[in-house]
Amino acid sequence: MELNVRQKKIIEIVKENQPITGEDIAKKLGLTRATLRPDLSVLTMSKILDARPRVGYFYVGTKTNEGLLKFLKESPVKDVGSLPIVIAEGKSVYEAIVTLFLEDVGTIYVVKDSYLSGVISRKDLLKTSIGNKDLNTIPVEMVMTRLSHIVYVNEDDSIYEAISKILTYEIDSLPIVTAHDVNKLEVVGRFTKTNISRLLMEFANGN
Amino acid sequence: MELNVRQKKIIEIVKENQPITGEDIAKKLGLTRATLRPDLSVLTMSKILDARPRVGYFYVGTKTNEGLLKFLKESPVKDVGSLPIVIAEGKSVYEAIVTLFLEDVGTIYVVKDSYLSGVISRKDLLKTSIGNKDLNTIPVEMVMTRLSHIVYVNEDDSIYEAISKILTYEIDSLPIVTAHDVNKLEVVGRFTKTNISRLLMEFANGN
């Protein structure tokens, strides 16, 4: 699955010039056919390229994935998200921790007047718990990530966009919001890496 | 994406009898054609079934996903896992927390004589941090999940099996091990929901 740089280059060349012989691919890369042999084997065995005798290599990779790509890009994230777990500003860090355990989630959204104002993760809570004796006296807004720094998706954004954000920002989950105004984001869901994992399995199993 | 029981039954019927008319599907289910109409619409719109006038319904769902399923079932999890972050028994909970933040991971594996003896999650550490003043004096083995309760995968197990375990046991990551003996598991990697998310995107984008 992890292709090396040369394998990725080969794919690009085949996409643009198919059918193309191994000899010609080697020429374009300034390498010998022998040097390329292992890479071409990997690519044909993994069904990314198809080789036909005396014709050359074809790209077949995307054909398999078109359906998935289309689905991810055309389906709104709200269709696959989970319910959000929220806590109101003014509540304590201790209450946030209790909520986290009771609801068994990794992230809690903080709301003020029912609009998103912050996000609290397990790591935020862990950081606060170390050396702080009375977690009952610390309000959640003291330790949360504030609105201006929150990465979120709009309910009509695509699943593809949501997954891209999770991977780019290296976060566990995203709030799904309905934007009533620039700073008036109503939290309507939560999109997590568990949702992504389920999607992959459902797609693989064809349902 | 979430199919109902009847839609799943329809898929099974079409798979076994294709091409099959809506009328015949209804008969097999003991329902009227009209009752089935919404389900058949969902299935054709989501490209799981294809309908051809005067011929009937075809199953097209798996065609798209065969490549993915084959890949997930035939590739060993070790090919896509990440490096494991480990800590030795005897180290303190405080040191585990520092490691967690430094390495920016969600789970740390505890080893004894270089074999897996436990797993510590952010939640384990959070639970311990509440009300415990001196985390330096608590050894990791006091708070970790012990070997007998750890869910893991062998390095040659398939990616499919690894994802199934993560979803079934509702956990964030799995240690990938080389088993030298029943209780002698060498931690060689870690498989996470981030790995799964990257796989989905790589597959969708065709590389």
Interface residues (C-beta under 8 A of the other chain):
Chain A: M1 E2 L3 K8 I11 S46 K47 I48 G61 T62 T64 N65 E66 G67 L68 L69 L72 S75 D79 V80 Y94 I97 L100 F101 D104 G106 R122 K123 L125 L126 K127 S129 I130 K133 L135 Y160 I163 S164 I166 L167 E170 D172 K193 T194 I196 S197 R198 L199 L200 M201 E202 F203 A204 N205 G206 N207
Chain B: M1 L3 K8 I11 K47 I48 G61 T62 T64 N65 E66 G67 L68 L69 F71 L72 S75 D79 V80 Y94 I97 L100 F101 D104 G106 R122 K123 L125 L126 K127 S129 I130 K133 L135 Y160 I163 S164 I166 L167 E170 D172 K193 T194 I196 S197 R198 L199 L200 M201 E202 F203 A204 N205 G206 N207
